[in-house]
Amino acid sequence: MNRSKKLDFVWHDAFSPDITHRQNALPFEKANVLFNIGALLTKFAITKYNESQSSNGVATVKDSIVMLQQAAGVYEYLNENFLHAPSDDLSQSTIRFLSKLSLAQAQEVFTLNAITNDLDQSKNSLIAKLCKSTSLQYEECYNMISQEEKESFKIVDDYDDLVSDDLEGPGDDEEDSRYVTVQLDPSWISIIYFKMQYYKSLALYFHALQLEAGRKYGDAIGFLNQSSVVLENINPHAMKTISKGHGNVYDLLDNYNYQKDAVGIKTDELVKDNDLIYHDLVKKDANWNSLSPLQVSKVVPLNDIPLLKEVNEQGYQNFLSNVVPINIHELSSFYSEEKSQLLRNEIDYYEVSKEETESFLESLKLPKALHQLKHALKASDEDEIPHDIMSKVREISSTYARDQELEEENVKLRQKIYETISKFDQYSHQDEAINLKRALYEASNSDKKIASLIDRSFYKALSKGPNDKQFRQLFEPVSSHEVSLIDKEDTQDQQIKTLETFLYDLGTIKTNKASLIEKLKKDIHSDDISNILMLNAKQMSNNEIKSVIFPAELKKFQPFVDKLDNLINQEKSILSDVKTEWGTLLSDPVVKQLQSQTQEKAQLWSDNIAKIESFYKNWTQYHAGLAKGNTWYSKLLTHCESIANASTLNQSMNSLKLNDYNNAHSAGSSHSTGQWSQPSHSQPMNPHYNPPPMQPQFSGFAQPLQPRASSTQYASAPQLQQHPSYTRPPQLPPKNPNAQTGTSTFTSQSTASTEDYKVPPWQHANKSSDSKTGLIYDQPSTYDPNMYDFFSK
């Protein structure tokens, strides 16, 4: 057939696609097809190997190895049977190169799989042999690349020079058969060179591990050093070229860095152990030739490839017997377009009816509005308040009585604290009284802020719990009593049932329409009239076939069209009935009232639930604040009572001290009248007067000696004539808590009263405040839930 028609076969060079070759020779076409089969096998093998890495499947690794070996067999067949190729990619040198490269990759996959599965490193000797064979096979591929090709990409080193010197140069006739004639991508050359060196380093490394297991530490260190040298001597330009390549080049670079680190770590470990323990003589020159390679990859001949054997057995001599003529293909295309147009029309008709129905029901708010109305007609009291709202109301009601008690107790405690502060001695505890009154004032303001958080009338409504009638009335509309279901007639129930039936029928029609369209699609796509066209093509022209055969064949789809029309007409009729029945139902007075009540109830529920949520949030702060305030007032009252008791004791002691002092001076007086002579420079004796140091002290009291500085200051102060009943006005403490006068005054007063009195706790709290006492009420306008916490610290 090809011999008579002279069909040209165009081939694009596999390595230089811009170069094309055109021949009408069948062997040339066969060779190119086989070349593509080999390339596809290698591509598919890589895919299989990548799958094995993700799924850990042993079978896929085996398939990858087999496919690479089959590719090598295809290339070997081409090398032996296609001798005079017009293109460089089919030349014998290139084909041999590709065959060896496929075998090298098969060997590499087997080696990597062995390394991955040897987790306990029990097969180091076997892996070393496999790695050496892999390195040697890549070396064969590398040697088939011409020196000029390597030098053009700067991928040469001393190794290449040695190879060139040892081997005799080929003659003119041998040059084409020895080196690859195609222009390889630089990344190919770099990767082949890298893998040659990389697997050589791996072979040395695993052999060193085997020597270590045999306690030959000196030899192991020598092979590790040689493995490190191989890695260090890899051409840097080759590494740079690899980084610019495509595919999994980063895996190669990662493996290189990992192997470099592994060799270094193992070398340091063995050197350390050998220096400290074994003292074995380190071998300086590791013999690469002492390792024996183990090649497992073998060529699978073309005749042994299962798929190709199946092709040969089937024959396929008459594969053109079922070929459809081109004019029949054209007529089939026209018929397919007619079917497609029919299908598009029916689909558009279906989509329009579907949208119309959905829009109509949406405008009437069906079926949601019908469901709400049915629910309202049955019973309006069945609605349940959300469970979380009931729980919150139950929690609020359980603490209502306690909150009222705490409020009353806090009021009484504030009054009692104020009365206790008024009993303080106005001289010895004047500063404490001022500070405590200020704290009491700030606490009172904070209590007002706490009380303002809640609505007391709403609190009372919630106080009896969620089951109380008063609480239930919050969720009942005011107009609920106006609607009476006694007058409800049976016709309303009947109307609702009728509407539900209509909606059910609309849903059934919708399902049937969708099913019908899907069946029509399936039948149209599976319809084939090629045989009918071939039978009539000899008797009728194309125009006659289009005008006669096509309409006759399209009639087979008419039942689908008619059924869809019937369904859509039924749907429109039901929609009309729905509109009439729904309008009649909504015009009923009871239904109108129920709808109005339902909307009012929904809004009422929404508002009350939001109100309860907001109240609960404020109530938690209110409840916690009352409890903390009660504890704070109780501790403050105890503190004030202790100061008041100390003040009473101090007054008694000072009175006794004054009486003893007067009696002593009265007994020693030189006046015959027996009256005490008051010095001219002194004032009337004040019970709280602190005498200067030169006056005798009474050791019978617990009052310590006053510092000389304060005594001198007090003695040197000018003495003014005062009325005996004159009382010293209170002095406000300075704003700076670290002021010396305020601090020393407070300390001396507290020491003079009693040993049990201690500095109030608010003297040490919040020292960064501007207030002397460091109270927590520095900002009385802002409520702080933690205001009472300092007593518990």
Disulfide bonds with the S-S distance in Angstrom:
none
